[in-house]
């Protein structure tokens, strides 16, 4: 597991790529099925939200099932949003919002995105592992071979009980002396 891809900017980059590709292919699938595309103000916030959610799942390398769940949920969310915000005009004598055509377009887009993201995820982690193996490593301290020698502990001074009592009774506290 590489710390550079699971933390910080590497994690945000992976999440952003997943969010943008999911949103872009949802838009393309929606347009390919005959629907009109909304303005950027409608689809940019959900795409950014999908990127942040995908970055939340980026603590380790994601497998194909995790990517399928993320992309499938993103496709469903984008389809619902696009269906609510965009009108579906008639295209060449038939309605552009055919449920079968729309479902097929979204399923195909989901499979394409999952395949690409799974391959990219594996390739990135493999590339970083190879690069990290080629870089010089930090020197590791050698293990101890001899027993640890401790300095002798000094014996505390034994004071008679009377000294302790006198210190408590005859304190040096008092008002400041004036000259």
Rosetta blueprint (number, residue, H / E / L):
1 X L
2 X L
3 X H
4 X H
5 X H
6 X H
7 X L
8 X H
9 X H
10 X H
11 X H
12 X H
13 X H
14 X H
15 X H
16 X H
17 X H
18 X H
19 X H
20 X H
21 X H
22 X H
23 X H
24 X H
25 X H
26 X H
27 X H
28 X H
29 X H
30 X H
31 X H
32 X H
33 X L
34 X L
35 X L
36 X L
37 X L
38 X L
39 X L
40 X H
41 X H
42 X H
43 X H
44 X H
45 X H
46 X H
47 X H
48 X H
49 X H
50 X H
51 X H
52 X H
53 X H
54 X H
55 X H
56 X H
57 X L
58 X L
59 X L
60 X L
61 X L
62 X L
63 X L
64 X H
65 X H
66 X H
67 X H
68 X H
69 X H
70 X H
71 X H
72 X H
73 X H
74 X H
75 X H
76 X H
77 X H
78 X H
79 X H
80 X H
81 X H
82 X H
83 X H
84 X H
85 X H
86 X L
87 X L
88 X L
89 X L
90 X E
91 X E
92 X L
93 X L
94 X E
95 X E
96 X L
97 X L
98 X L
99 X H
100 X H
101 X H
102 X H
103 X H
104 X H
105 X H
106 X H
107 X H
108 X H
109 X H
110 X H
111 X H
112 X H
113 X H
114 X H
115 X H
116 X H
117 X H
118 X H
119 X H
120 X H
121 X H
122 X H
123 X H
124 X H
125 X H
126 X H
127 X H
128 X H
129 X H
130 X H
131 X H
132 X H
133 X H
134 X H
135 X L
136 X L
137 X L
138 X L
139 X L
140 X L
141 X L
142 X L
143 X L
144 X L
145 X L
146 X L
147 X L
148 X L
149 X L
150 X L
151 X L
152 X L
153 X L
154 X L
155 X L
156 X L
157 X L
158 X L
159 X L
160 X L
161 X H
162 X H
163 X H
164 X H
165 X H
166 X H
167 X H
168 X H
169 X H
170 X L
171 X L
172 X L
173 X L
174 X L
175 X L
176 X L
177 X L
178 X L
179 X L
